[in-house]
Amino acid sequence: MIRKFEENDAKEVADLISTTMRITNIKDYSLEYIENDIKALTPEYLIERMSWTNGYVYCYNNKIVGCGFIGSYWGKEDESSLYTIFVLPDFQGKGIGRKIVKTLEKDDYFLRAKRVEIPASITACPFYIKMGYDYKNGISEPDNERLIRLEKFR
């Protein structure tokens, strides 16, 4: 079941993100890099993010096992961005990530946009390419934040 992110989900979603990053992203990032990201993705930050994004959670047996957010790209009305899409490692490869992205692509932020960008981790890049996103400006190498910028035009 997918539903809107609620304030009381913040702790569980922050834990989901930290678990996923430590297990799944460790093959592409140093532990130091991961821990610095985790420090920023606190429950409080996720609650604050609600003021400028729409968030969704995927639940299985009353447990949140996936999440994703969409919002305006730097305040633009015709561009949006997908953020913080994570699925717990034990649930990866079961179509949950695809369902989350498809849900985000039905959101008003997506539907109003001509272009949608994803600041993708190296780890998640192949998944987003399968979902129809492509390298922004043809650049397939990570930037100074160690992210690969992907985009989709509507």
N, CA, C and O atoms as a GROMACS GRO file, in nm:
protein
  616
    1MET      N    1   0.083  -0.118   0.000
    1MET     CA    2   0.000   0.000   0.000
    1MET      C    3   0.088   0.125   0.000
    1MET      O    4   0.183   0.134   0.078
    2ILE      N    5   0.057   0.218  -0.086
    2ILE     CA    6   0.127   0.347  -0.088
    2ILE      C    7   0.032   0.454  -0.035
    2ILE      O    8  -0.086   0.458  -0.070
    3ARG      N    9   0.086   0.538   0.051
    3ARG     CA   10   0.007   0.648   0.104
    3ARG      C   11   0.098   0.770   0.122
    3ARG      O   12   0.220   0.760   0.111
    4LYS      N   13   0.036   0.884   0.148
    4LYS     CA   14   0.111   1.007   0.171
    4LYS      C   15   0.195   0.996   0.299
    4LYS      O   16   0.154   0.934   0.397
    5PHE      N   17   0.311   1.055   0.295
    5PHE     CA   18   0.398   1.067   0.412
    5PHE      C   19   0.330   1.155   0.515
    5PHE      O   20   0.275   1.260   0.481
    6GLU      N   21   0.333   1.112   0.641
    6GLU     CA   22   0.276   1.189   0.751
    6GLU      C   23   0.387   1.220   0.851
    6GLU      O   24   0.487   1.150   0.859
    7GLU      N   25   0.368   1.326   0.926
    7GLU     CA   26   0.469   1.370   1.021
    7GLU      C   27   0.514   1.258   1.115
    7GLU      O   28   0.632   1.248   1.146
    8ASN      N   29   0.420   1.174   1.160
    8ASN     CA   30   0.457   1.067   1.253
    8ASN      C   31   0.534   0.952   1.185
    8ASN      O   32   0.575   0.858   1.252
    9ASP      N   33   0.554   0.960   1.053
    9ASP     CA   34   0.635   0.862   0.980
    9ASP      C   35   0.783   0.897   0.983
    9ASP      O   36   0.867   0.814   0.947
   10ALA      N   37   0.816   1.017   1.023
   10ALA     CA   38   0.951   1.070   1.003
   10ALA      C   39   1.061   0.984   1.065
   10ALA      O   40   1.163   0.960   1.000
   11LYS      N   41   1.045   0.938   1.186
   11LYS     CA   42   1.149   0.856   1.251
   11LYS      C   43   1.168   0.725   1.176
   11LYS      O   44   1.282   0.686   1.149
   12GLU      N   45   1.059   0.658   1.142
   12GLU     CA   46   1.067   0.531   1.071
   12GLU      C   47   1.130   0.548   0.932
   12GLU      O   48   1.207   0.464   0.888
   13VAL      N   49   1.096   0.658   0.865
   13VAL     CA   50   1.153   0.684   0.732
   13VAL      C   51   1.302   0.717   0.744
   13VAL      O   52   1.382   0.671   0.663
   14ALA      N   53   1.340   0.795   0.844
   14ALA     CA   54   1.483   0.825   0.865
   14ALA      C   55   1.561   0.696   0.892
   14ALA      O   56   1.672   0.680   0.842
   15ASP      N   57   1.504   0.607   0.970
   15ASP     CA   58   1.569   0.477   0.997
   15ASP      C   59   1.579   0.393   0.870
   15ASP      O   60   1.681   0.328   0.846
   16LEU      N   61   1.473   0.393   0.789
   16LEU     CA   62   1.472   0.320   0.662
   16LEU      C   63   1.585   0.372   0.572
   16LEU      O   64   1.658   0.293   0.511
   17ILE      N   65   1.599   0.504   0.563
   17ILE     CA   66   1.702   0.564   0.480
   17ILE      C   67   1.841   0.525   0.530
   17ILE      O   68   1.926   0.485   0.450
   18SER      N   69   1.865   0.536   0.659
   18SER     CA   70   1.998   0.504   0.712
   18SER      C   71   2.032   0.357   0.693
   18SER      O   72   2.145   0.324   0.657
   19THR      N   73   1.937   0.269   0.715
   19THR     CA   74   1.961   0.126   0.695
   19THR      C   75   1.993   0.098   0.548
   19THR      O   76   2.089   0.026   0.518
   20THR      N   77   1.914   0.153   0.459
   20THR     CA   78   1.933   0.129   0.317
   20THR      C   79   2.068   0.183   0.270
   20THR      O   80   2.139   0.115   0.196
   21MET      N   81   2.102   0.303   0.311
   21MET     CA   82   2.230   0.359   0.269
   21MET      C   83   2.347   0.276   0.320
   21MET      O   84   2.443   0.250   0.246
   22ARG      N   85   2.340   0.234   0.445
   22ARG     CA   86   2.452   0.157   0.503
   22ARG      C   87   2.469   0.020   0.437
   22ARG      O   88   2.580  -0.032   0.431
   23ILE      N   89   2.361  -0.038   0.389
   23ILE     CA   90   2.370  -0.172   0.329
   23ILE      C   91   2.383  -0.166   0.177
   23ILE      O   92   2.470  -0.232   0.119
   24THR      N   93   2.297  -0.089   0.112
   24THR     CA   94   2.292  -0.090  -0.035
   24THR      C   95   2.395   0.003  -0.098
   24THR      O   96   2.459  -0.034  -0.196
   25ASN      N   97   2.411   0.123  -0.043
   25ASN     CA   98   2.499   0.222  -0.106
   25ASN      C   99   2.646   0.206  -0.070
   25ASN      O  100   2.731   0.273  -0.128
   26ILE      N  101   2.677   0.119   0.022
   26ILE     CA  102   2.816   0.103   0.068
   26ILE      C  103   2.909   0.055  -0.043
   26ILE      O  104   3.030   0.077  -0.037
   27LYS      N  105   2.854  -0.011  -0.145
   27LYS     CA  106   2.940  -0.058  -0.254
   27LYS      C  107   2.991   0.056  -0.341
   27LYS      O  108   3.090   0.040  -0.412
   28ASP      N  109   2.923   0.171  -0.337
   28ASP     CA  110   2.961   0.284  -0.421
   28ASP      C  111   3.011   0.406  -0.344
   28ASP      O  112   3.064   0.499  -0.403
   29TYR      N  113   2.995   0.406  -0.212
   29TYR     CA  114   3.029   0.522  -0.130
   29TYR      C  115   3.103   0.478  -0.005
   29TYR      O  116   3.084   0.367   0.045
   30SER      N  117   3.187   0.567   0.044
   30SER     CA  118   3.259   0.539   0.169
   30SER      C  119   3.162   0.548   0.287
   30SER      O  120   3.058   0.615   0.279
   31LEU      N  121   3.197   0.482   0.396
   31LEU     CA  122   3.115   0.489   0.516
   31LEU      C  123   3.106   0.634   0.566
   31LEU      O  124   3.002   0.677   0.613
   32GLU      N  125   3.214   0.707   0.554
   32GLU     CA  126   3.215   0.847   0.597
   32GLU      C  127   3.114   0.929   0.517
   32GLU      O  128   3.040   1.009   0.574
   33TYR      N  129   3.110   0.910   0.385
   33TYR     CA  130   3.014   0.981   0.299
   33TYR      C  131   2.871   0.946   0.342
   33TYR      O  132   2.787   1.035   0.357
   34ILE      N  133   2.845   0.817   0.360
   34ILE     CA  134   2.711   0.772   0.398
   34ILE      C  135   2.670   0.830   0.532
   34ILE      O  136   2.558   0.881   0.546
   35GLU      N  137   2.758   0.824   0.629
   35GLU     CA  138   2.725   0.875   0.763
   35GLU      C  139   2.699   1.026   0.759
   35GLU      O  140   2.612   1.075   0.833
   36ASN      N  141   2.771   1.101   0.677
   36ASN     CA  142   2.745   1.245   0.663
   36ASN      C  143   2.607   1.270   0.605
   36ASN      O  144   2.537   1.360   0.650
   37ASP      N  145   2.567   1.191   0.505
   37ASP     CA  146   2.432   1.204   0.449
   37ASP      C  147   2.326   1.170   0.552
   37ASP      O  148   2.225   1.239   0.564
   38ILE      N  149   2.350   1.064   0.626
   38ILE     CA  150   2.252   1.021   0.728
   38ILE      C  151   2.232   1.130   0.833
   38ILE      O  152   2.121   1.152   0.880
   39LYS      N  153   2.340   1.198   0.871
   39LYS     CA  154   2.330   1.306   0.970
   39LYS      C  155   2.234   1.415   0.924
   39LYS      O  156   2.165   1.477   1.005
   40ALA      N  157   2.229   1.438   0.792
   40ALA     CA  158   2.143   1.544   0.738
   40ALA      C  159   1.998   1.498   0.723
   40ALA      O  160   1.907   1.581   0.729
   41LEU      N  161   1.976   1.370   0.702
   41LEU     CA  162   1.841   1.319   0.674
   41LEU      C  163   1.772   1.274   0.804
   41LEU      O  164   1.737   1.157   0.820
   42THR      N  165   1.754   1.368   0.893
   42THR     CA  166   1.694   1.342   1.023
   42THR      C  167   1.542   1.344   1.013
   42THR      O  168   1.486   1.392   0.914
   43PRO      N  169   1.474   1.292   1.115
   43PRO     CA  170   1.328   1.304   1.117
   43PRO      C  171   1.282   1.450   1.106
   43PRO      O  172   1.184   1.480   1.038
   44GLU      N  173   1.352   1.539   1.173
   44GLU     CA  174   1.316   1.681   1.171
   44GLU      C  175   1.329   1.738   1.029
   44GLU      O  176   1.244   1.816   0.985
   45TYR      N  177   1.434   1.700   0.960
   45TYR     CA  178   1.453   1.746   0.823
   45TYR      C  179   1.341   1.693   0.732
   45TYR      O  180   1.289   1.766   0.648
   46LEU      N  181   1.306   1.566   0.750
   46LEU     CA  182   1.199   1.507   0.668
   46LEU      C  183   1.066   1.579   0.693
   46LEU      O  184   0.988   1.600   0.599
   47ILE      N  185   1.039   1.615   0.816
   47ILE     CA  186   0.917   1.690   0.848
   47ILE      C  187   0.922   1.828   0.784
   47ILE      O  188   0.822   1.874   0.727
   48GLU      N  189   1.036   1.895   0.791
   48GLU     CA  190   1.052   2.026   0.729
   48GLU      C  191   1.036   2.016   0.577
   48GLU      O  192   0.980   2.105   0.514
   49ARG      N  193   1.085   1.906   0.519
   49ARG     CA  194   1.076   1.885   0.374
   49ARG      C  195   0.930   1.882   0.328
   49ARG      O  196   0.900   1.916   0.213
   50MET      N  197   0.839   1.842   0.418
   50MET     CA  198   0.696   1.838   0.384
   50MET      C  199   0.644   1.975   0.341
   50MET      O  200   0.543   1.983   0.272
   51SER      N  201   0.712   2.083   0.381
   51SER     CA  202   0.664   2.217   0.348
   51SER      C  203   0.689   2.253   0.201
   51SER      O  204   0.629   2.347   0.150
   52TRP      N  205   0.776   2.179   0.134
   52TRP     CA  206   0.806   2.210  -0.007
   52TRP      C  207   0.806   2.087  -0.098
   52TRP      O  208   0.845   2.097  -0.215
   53THR      N  209   0.764   1.972  -0.046
   53THR     CA  210   0.753   1.852  -0.128
   53THR      C  211   0.628   1.774  -0.090
   53THR      O  212   0.563   1.802   0.010
   54ASN      N  213   0.596   1.676  -0.172
   54ASN     CA  214   0.497   1.575  -0.137
   54ASN      C  215   0.573   1.444  -0.121
   54ASN      O  216   0.651   1.405  -0.207
   55GLY      N  217   0.550   1.378  -0.010
   55GLY     CA  218   0.617   1.253   0.018
   55GLY      C  219   0.519   1.138   0.023
   55GLY      O  220   0.401   1.154   0.055
   56TYR      N  221   0.571   1.020  -0.009
   56TYR     CA  222   0.490   0.898  -0.009
   56TYR      C  223   0.569   0.787   0.058
   56TYR      O  224   0.692   0.784   0.052
   57VAL      N  225   0.497   0.696   0.122
   57VAL     CA  226   0.559   0.578   0.182
   57VAL      C  227   0.488   0.453   0.131
   57VAL      O  228   0.368   0.454   0.105
   58TYR      N  229   0.566   0.348   0.117
   58TYR     CA  230   0.512   0.218   0.078
   58TYR      C  231   0.514   0.132   0.203
   58TYR      O  232   0.618   0.114   0.266
   59CYS      N  233   0.399   0.078   0.240
   59CYS     CA  234   0.387  -0.001   0.362
   59CYS      C  235   0.360  -0.147   0.329
   59CYS      O  236   0.289  -0.180   0.234
   60TYR      N  237   0.419  -0.234   0.408
   60TYR     CA  238   0.396  -0.378   0.399
   60TYR      C  239   0.378  -0.428   0.541
   60TYR      O  240   0.466  -0.412   0.625
   61ASN      N  241   0.262  -0.489   0.568
   61ASN     CA  242   0.229  -0.536   0.704
   61ASN      C  243   0.249  -0.425   0.807
   61ASN      O  244   0.311  -0.448   0.912
   62ASN      N  245   0.197  -0.307   0.779
   62ASN     CA  246   0.203  -0.191   0.869
   62ASN      C  247   0.345  -0.142   0.897
   62ASN      O  248   0.366  -0.069   0.994
   63LYS      N  249   0.441  -0.180   0.814
   63LYS     CA  250   0.578  -0.133   0.828
   63LYS      C  251   0.614  -0.055   0.701
   63LYS      O  252   0.583  -0.098   0.590
   64ILE      N  253   0.678   0.060   0.718
   64ILE     CA  254   0.722   0.138   0.604
   64ILE      C  255   0.848   0.074   0.548
   64ILE      O  256   0.948   0.060   0.619
   65VAL      N  257   0.842   0.033   0.421
   65VAL     CA  258   0.956  -0.034   0.358
   65VAL      C  259   1.012   0.045   0.240
   65VAL      O  260   1.113   0.006   0.181
   66GLY      N  261   0.946   0.156   0.203
   66GLY     CA  262   0.994   0.239   0.094
   66GLY      C  263   0.941   0.380   0.107
   66GLY      O  264   0.839   0.403   0.173
   67CYS      N  265   1.011   0.475   0.044
   67CYS     CA  266   0.969   0.614   0.050
   67CYS      C  267   1.017   0.690  -0.073
   67CYS      O  268   1.108   0.645  -0.143
   68GLY      N  269   0.956   0.803  -0.099
   68GLY     CA  270   0.998   0.891  -0.206
   68GLY      C  271   0.930   1.026  -0.193
   68GLY      O  272   0.818   1.036  -0.142
   69PHE      N  273   0.998   1.129  -0.240
   69PHE     CA  274   0.948   1.265  -0.233
   69PHE      C  275   0.961   1.332  -0.369
   69PHE      O  276   1.050   1.298  -0.447
   70ILE      N  277   0.873   1.427  -0.396
   70ILE     CA  278   0.881   1.508  -0.518
   70ILE      C  279   0.849   1.652  -0.481
   70ILE      O  280   0.762   1.678  -0.399
   71GLY      N  281   0.921   1.744  -0.544
   71GLY     CA  282   0.898   1.886  -0.519
   71GLY      C  283   0.945   1.969  -0.636
   71GLY      O  284   0.996   1.917  -0.735
   72SER      N  285   0.927   2.096  -0.623
   72SER     CA  286   0.969   2.190  -0.725
   72SER      C  287   1.121   2.189  -0.736
   72SER      O  288   1.191   2.172  -0.637
   73TYR      N  289   1.170   2.207  -0.857
   73TYR     CA  290   1.314   2.218  -0.880
   73TYR      C  291   1.352   2.364  -0.864
   73TYR      O  292   1.325   2.446  -0.952
   74TRP      N  293   1.413   2.398  -0.752
   74TRP     CA  294   1.457   2.533  -0.720
   74TRP      C  295   1.345   2.635  -0.737
   74TRP      O  296   1.368   2.745  -0.788
   75GLY      N  297   1.224   2.599  -0.694
   75GLY     CA  298   1.112   2.691  -0.695
   75GLY      C  299   1.045   2.712  -0.830
   75GLY      O  300   0.955   2.795  -0.841
   76LYS      N  301   1.087   2.639  -0.930
   76LYS     CA  302   1.031   2.657  -1.064
   76LYS      C  303   0.895   2.588  -1.074
   76LYS      O  304   0.874   2.481  -1.017
   77GLU      N  305   0.805   2.650  -1.148
   77GLU     CA  306   0.671   2.594  -1.169
   77GLU      C  307   0.671   2.484  -1.274
   77GLU      O  308   0.588   2.392  -1.269
   78ASP      N  309   0.763   2.491  -1.370
   78ASP     CA  310   0.761   2.396  -1.482
   78ASP      C  311   0.872   2.290  -1.473
   78ASP      O  312   0.894   2.214  -1.567
   79GLU      N  313   0.941   2.286  -1.359
   79GLU     CA  314   1.042   2.183  -1.337
   79GLU      C  315   1.027   2.128  -1.195
   79GLU      O  316   0.999   2.203  -1.101
   80SER      N  317   1.047   1.999  -1.182
   80SER     CA  318   1.037   1.934  -1.051
   80SER      C  319   1.155   1.841  -1.032
   80SER      O  320   1.234   1.819  -1.124
   81SER      N  321   1.164   1.786  -0.912
   81SER     CA  322   1.273   1.693  -0.882
   81SER      C  323   1.222   1.584  -0.790
   81SER      O  324   1.139   1.608  -0.702
   82LEU      N  325   1.273   1.463  -0.812
   82LEU     CA  326   1.246   1.350  -0.724
   82LEU      C  327   1.358   1.344  -0.621
   82LEU      O  328   1.474   1.364  -0.654
   83TYR      N  329   1.321   1.315  -0.497
   83TYR     CA  330   1.417   1.312  -0.387
   83TYR      C  331   1.397   1.188  -0.300
   83TYR      O  332   1.286   1.134  -0.291
   84THR      N  333   1.503   1.145  -0.237
   84THR     CA  334   1.498   1.054  -0.124
   84THR      C  335   1.411   0.930  -0.152
   84THR      O  336   1.322   0.896  -0.074
   85ILE      N  337   1.438   0.864  -0.263
   85ILE     CA  338   1.367   0.741  -0.294
   85ILE      C  339   1.451   0.625  -0.243
   85ILE      O  340   1.563   0.602  -0.289
   86PHE      N  341   1.396   0.554  -0.147
   86PHE     CA  342   1.466   0.442  -0.085
   86PHE      C  343   1.371   0.326  -0.062
   86PHE      O  344   1.252   0.345  -0.035
   87VAL      N  345   1.423   0.204  -0.074
   87VAL     CA  346   1.351   0.082  -0.042
   87VAL      C  347   1.443  -0.002   0.046
   87VAL      O  348   1.561  -0.021   0.014
   88LEU      N  349   1.391  -0.053   0.156
   88LEU     CA  350   1.472  -0.138   0.244
   88LEU      C  351   1.535  -0.252   0.165
   88LEU      O  352   1.471  -0.308   0.076
   89PRO      N  353   1.659  -0.287   0.195
   89PRO     CA  354   1.731  -0.390   0.119
   89PRO      C  355   1.654  -0.521   0.102
   89PRO      O  356   1.658  -0.579  -0.007
   90ASP      N  357   1.587  -0.569   0.204
   90ASP     CA  358   1.513  -0.696   0.194
   90ASP      C  359   1.394  -0.688   0.099
   90ASP      O  360   1.339  -0.791   0.060
   91PHE      N  361   1.354  -0.566   0.061
   91PHE     CA  362   1.238  -0.548  -0.026
   91PHE      C  363   1.277  -0.499  -0.166
   91PHE      O  364   1.190  -0.478  -0.251
   92GLN      N  365   1.406  -0.481  -0.190
   92GLN     CA  366   1.452  -0.437  -0.321
   92GLN      C  367   1.434  -0.549  -0.422
   92GLN      O  368   1.443  -0.667  -0.388
   93GLY      N  369   1.409  -0.512  -0.547
   93GLY     CA  370   1.391  -0.609  -0.654
   93GLY      C  371   1.252  -0.671  -0.658
   93GLY      O  372   1.230  -0.769  -0.730
   94LYS      N  373   1.158  -0.615  -0.583
   94LYS     CA  374   1.022  -0.669  -0.576
   94LYS      C  375   0.920  -0.574  -0.638
   94LYS      O  376   0.799  -0.594  -0.623
   95GLY      N  377   0.966  -0.471  -0.708
   95GLY     CA  378   0.877  -0.377  -0.775
   95GLY      C  379   0.831  -0.259  -0.690
   95GLY      O  380   0.752  -0.177  -0.737
   96ILE      N  381   0.878  -0.250  -0.568
   96ILE     CA  382   0.834  -0.141  -0.479
   96ILE      C  383   0.890  -0.007  -0.527
   96ILE      O  384   0.817   0.092  -0.530
   97GLY      N  385   1.016  -0.003  -0.563
   97GLY     CA  386   1.075   0.121  -0.613
   97GLY      C  387   1.002   0.170  -0.736
   97GLY      O  388   0.977   0.290  -0.750
   98ARG      N  389   0.969   0.079  -0.825
   98ARG     CA  390   0.894   0.113  -0.946
   98ARG      C  391   0.758   0.173  -0.908
   98ARG      O  392   0.716   0.272  -0.967
   99LYS      N  393   0.689   0.113  -0.810
   99LYS     CA  394   0.559   0.165  -0.768
   99LYS      C  395   0.571   0.304  -0.706
   99LYS      O  396   0.486   0.389  -0.726
  100ILE      N  397   0.678   0.325  -0.631
  100ILE     CA  398   0.699   0.457  -0.571
  100ILE      C  399   0.721   0.561  -0.679
  100ILE      O  400   0.659   0.668  -0.676
  101VAL      N  401   0.808   0.532  -0.776
  101VAL     CA  402   0.834   0.627  -0.884
  101VAL      C  403   0.707   0.653  -0.964
  101VAL      O  404   0.678   0.768  -0.998
  102LYS      N  405   0.632   0.549  -0.994
  102LYS     CA  406   0.506   0.568  -1.069
  102LYS      C  407   0.407   0.654  -0.990
  102LYS      O  408   0.333   0.732  -1.049
  103THR      N  409   0.406   0.640  -0.858
  103THR     CA  410   0.320   0.724  -0.774
  103THR      C  411   0.368   0.869  -0.780
  103THR      O  412   0.286   0.960  -0.793
  104LEU      N  413   0.498   0.890  -0.770
  104LEU     CA  414   0.552   1.025  -0.778
  104LEU      C  415   0.521   1.087  -0.914
  104LEU      O  416   0.499   1.208  -0.924
  105GLU      N  417   0.518   1.005  -1.019
  105GLU     CA  418   0.490   1.054  -1.153
  105GLU      C  419   0.341   1.082  -1.176
  105GLU      O  420   0.303   1.128  -1.284
  106LYS      N  421   0.258   1.057  -1.078
  106LYS     CA  422   0.116   1.095  -1.083
  106LYS      C  423   0.088   1.216  -0.996
  106LYS      O  424  -0.024   1.268  -0.994
  107ASP      N  425   0.189   1.261  -0.923
  107ASP     CA  426   0.176   1.374  -0.831
  107ASP      C  427   0.166   1.505  -0.911
  107ASP      O  428   0.217   1.514  -1.023
  108ASP      N  429   0.101   1.605  -0.852
  108ASP     CA  430   0.085   1.734  -0.918
  108ASP      C  431   0.219   1.798  -0.956
  108ASP      O  432   0.229   1.862  -1.061
  109TYR      N  433   0.322   1.782  -0.871
  109TYR     CA  434   0.453   1.839  -0.904
  109TYR      C  435   0.507   1.778  -1.034
  109TYR      O  436   0.571   1.849  -1.113
  110PHE      N  437   0.483   1.652  -1.056
  110PHE     CA  438   0.529   1.587  -1.180
  110PHE      C  439   0.443   1.631  -1.297
  110PHE      O  440   0.495   1.665  -1.404
  111LEU      N  441   0.313   1.630  -1.279
  111LEU     CA  442   0.221   1.658  -1.388
  111LEU      C  443   0.232   1.800  -1.441
  111LEU      O  444   0.203   1.825  -1.558
  112ARG      N  445   0.273   1.893  -1.357
  112ARG     CA  446   0.287   2.032  -1.403
  112ARG      C  447   0.422   2.058  -1.467
  112ARG      O  448   0.441   2.161  -1.533
  113ALA      N  449   0.517   1.968  -1.450
  113ALA     CA  450   0.654   1.990  -1.494
  113ALA      C  451   0.676   1.952  -1.640
  113ALA      O  452   0.618   1.856  -1.691
  114LYS      N  453   0.760   2.030  -1.706
  114LYS     CA  454   0.808   1.994  -1.839
  114LYS      C  455   0.932   1.906  -1.827
  114LYS      O  456   0.961   1.824  -1.914
  115ARG      N  457   1.005   1.924  -1.716
  115ARG     CA  458   1.127   1.849  -1.692
  115ARG      C  459   1.133   1.808  -1.546
  115ARG      O  460   1.098   1.886  -1.457
  116VAL      N  461   1.178   1.684  -1.522
  116VAL     CA  462   1.193   1.634  -1.386
  116VAL      C  463   1.335   1.583  -1.371
  116VAL      O  464   1.384   1.505  -1.453
  117GLU      N  465   1.402   1.628  -1.265
  117GLU     CA  466   1.540   1.590  -1.240
  117GLU      C  467   1.549   1.499  -1.118
  117GLU      O  468   1.469   1.510  -1.024
  118ILE      N  469   1.647   1.409  -1.121
  118ILE     CA  470   1.677   1.325  -1.006
  118ILE      C  471   1.825   1.338  -0.975
  118ILE      O  472   1.908   1.307  -1.060
  119PRO      N  473   1.859   1.383  -0.854
  119PRO     CA  474   1.999   1.377  -0.811
  119PRO      C  475   2.024   1.234  -0.761
  119PRO      O  476   2.007   1.205  -0.643
  120ALA      N  477   2.066   1.146  -0.852
  120ALA     CA  478   2.071   1.002  -0.824
  120ALA      C  479   2.205   0.959  -0.765
  120ALA      O  480   2.311   1.010  -0.802
  121SER      N  481   2.196   0.866  -0.673
  121SER     CA  482   2.320   0.803  -0.626
  121SER      C  483   2.376   0.716  -0.738
  121SER      O  484   2.303   0.676  -0.828
  122ILE      N  485   2.504   0.690  -0.730
  122ILE     CA  486   2.567   0.598  -0.826
  122ILE      C  487   2.493   0.465  -0.822
  122ILE      O  488   2.468   0.403  -0.925
  123THR      N  489   2.458   0.422  -0.702
  123THR     CA  490   2.392   0.293  -0.681
  123THR      C  491   2.257   0.286  -0.752
  123THR      O  492   2.225   0.184  -0.813
  124ALA      N  493   2.178   0.392  -0.743
  124ALA     CA  494   2.041   0.391  -0.797
  124ALA      C  495   2.032   0.428  -0.944
  124ALA      O  496   1.926   0.410  -1.006
  125CYS      N  497   2.138   0.479  -1.001
  125CYS     CA  498   2.136   0.527  -1.139
  125CYS      C  499   2.079   0.424  -1.239
  125CYS      O  500   1.992   0.459  -1.318
  126PRO      N  501   2.125   0.299  -1.238
  126PRO     CA  502   2.069   0.202  -1.334
  126PRO      C  503   1.917   0.184  -1.321
  126PRO      O  504   1.848   0.165  -1.421
  127PHE      N  505   1.866   0.188  -1.198
  127PHE     CA  506   1.722   0.176  -1.176
  127PHE      C  507   1.648   0.291  -1.244
  127PHE      O  508   1.550   0.268  -1.315
  128TYR      N  509   1.693   0.414  -1.222
  128TYR     CA  510   1.624   0.530  -1.280
  128TYR      C  511   1.632   0.529  -1.433
  128TYR      O  512   1.539   0.572  -1.500
  129ILE      N  513   1.742   0.482  -1.487
  129ILE     CA  514   1.752   0.473  -1.633
  129ILE      C  515   1.647   0.375  -1.686
  129ILE      O  516   1.586   0.400  -1.790
  130LYS      N  517   1.626   0.265  -1.616
  130LYS     CA  518   1.519   0.172  -1.654
  130LYS      C  519   1.381   0.237  -1.647
  130LYS      O  520   1.289   0.198  -1.718
  131MET      N  521   1.368   0.337  -1.560
  131MET     CA  522   1.240   0.407  -1.543
  131MET      C  523   1.224   0.522  -1.644
  131MET      O  524   1.128   0.598  -1.635
  132GLY      N  525   1.316   0.533  -1.739
  132GLY     CA  526   1.301   0.632  -1.845
  132GLY      C  527   1.374   0.763  -1.825
  132GLY      O  528   1.357   0.855  -1.904
  133TYR      N  529   1.456   0.773  -1.722
  133TYR     CA  530   1.535   0.894  -1.699
  133TYR      C  531   1.668   0.879  -1.772
  133TYR      O  532   1.716   0.768  -1.794
  134ASP      N  533   1.727   0.992  -1.810
  134ASP     CA  534   1.852   0.991  -1.885
  134ASP      C  535   1.949   1.091  -1.822
  134ASP      O  536   1.909   1.175  -1.741
  135TYR      N  537   2.074   1.081  -1.860
  135TYR     CA  538   2.178   1.168  -1.806
  135TYR      C  539   2.152   1.314  -1.845
  135TYR      O  540   2.130   1.344  -1.962
  136LYS      N  541   2.155   1.402  -1.747
  136LYS     CA  542   2.138   1.545  -1.773
  136LYS      C  543   2.261   1.594  -1.849
  136LYS      O  544   2.375   1.571  -1.808
  137ASN      N  545   2.237   1.662  -1.959
  137ASN     CA  546   2.344   1.714  -2.044
  137ASN      C  547   2.442   1.606  -2.089
  137ASN      O  548   2.557   1.636  -2.120
  138GLY      N  549   2.397   1.480  -2.091
  138GLY     CA  550   2.482   1.369  -2.136
  138GLY      C  551   2.593   1.332  -2.041
  138GLY      O  552   2.680   1.253  -2.076
  139ILE      N  553   2.593   1.388  -1.919
  139ILE     CA  554   2.702   1.364  -1.822
  139ILE      C  555   2.668   1.241  -1.738
  139ILE      O  556   2.572   1.243  -1.660
  140SER      N  557   2.747   1.136  -1.754
  140SER     CA  558   2.721   1.010  -1.682
  140SER      C  559   2.814   0.988  -1.563
  140SER      O  560   2.807   0.885  -1.496
  141GLU      N  561   2.899   1.084  -1.536
  141GLU     CA  562   2.992   1.074  -1.422
  141GLU      C  563   2.936   1.150  -1.302
  141GLU      O  564   2.865   1.249  -1.319
  142PRO      N  565   2.967   1.104  -1.182
  142PRO     CA  566   2.921   1.176  -1.062
  142PRO      C  567   2.979   1.317  -1.055
  142PRO      O  568   3.092   1.342  -1.099
  143ASP      N  569   2.900   1.408  -1.000
  143ASP     CA  570   2.946   1.546  -0.981
  143ASP      C  571   3.024   1.559  -0.851
  143ASP      O  572   3.061   1.458  -0.791
  144ASN      N  573   3.049   1.682  -0.806
  144ASN     CA  574   3.128   1.703  -0.684
  144ASN      C  575   3.055   1.655  -0.558
  144ASN      O  576   3.118   1.640  -0.454
  145GLU      N  577   2.923   1.632  -0.567
  145GLU     CA  578   2.848   1.575  -0.454
  145GLU      C  579   2.841   1.422  -0.463
  145GLU      O  580   2.778   1.358  -0.380
  146ARG      N  581   2.907   1.366  -0.565
  146ARG     CA  582   2.908   1.222  -0.592
  146ARG      C  583   2.770   1.172  -0.632
  146ARG      O  584   2.733   1.057  -0.603
  147LEU      N  585   2.693   1.259  -0.699
  147LEU     CA  586   2.561   1.224  -0.751
  147LEU      C  587   2.564   1.234  -0.903
  147LEU      O  588   2.645   1.307  -0.960
  148ILE      N  589   2.476   1.160  -0.967
  148ILE     CA  590   2.461   1.166  -1.112
  148ILE      C  591   2.326   1.230  -1.139
  148ILE      O  592   2.222   1.180  -1.095
  149ARG      N  593   2.327   1.339  -1.210
  149ARG     CA  594   2.204   1.412  -1.239
  149ARG      C  595   2.134   1.349  -1.358
  149ARG      O  596   2.190   1.341  -1.468
  150LEU      N  597   2.011   1.304  -1.334
  150LEU     CA  598   1.930   1.243  -1.439
  150LEU      C  599   1.807   1.331  -1.462
  150LEU      O  600   1.769   1.411  -1.375
  151GLU      N  601   1.744   1.316  -1.578
  151GLU     CA  602   1.625   1.396  -1.605
  151GLU      C  603   1.532   1.322  -1.701
  151GLU      O  604   1.572   1.231  -1.773
  152LYS      N  605   1.408   1.366  -1.698
  152LYS     CA  606   1.306   1.315  -1.791
  152LYS      C  607   1.226   1.436  -1.836
  152LYS      O  608   1.185   1.520  -1.756
  153PHE      N  609   1.203   1.444  -1.967
  153PHE     CA  610   1.120   1.549  -2.022
  153PHE      C  611   0.981   1.492  -2.049
  153PHE      O  612   0.966   1.376  -2.088
  154ARG      N  613   0.879   1.576  -2.025
  154ARG     CA  614   0.742   1.533  -2.048
  154ARG      C  615   0.688   1.599  -2.172
  154ARG      O  616   0.573   1.576  -2.209
   0.00000   0.00000   0.00000
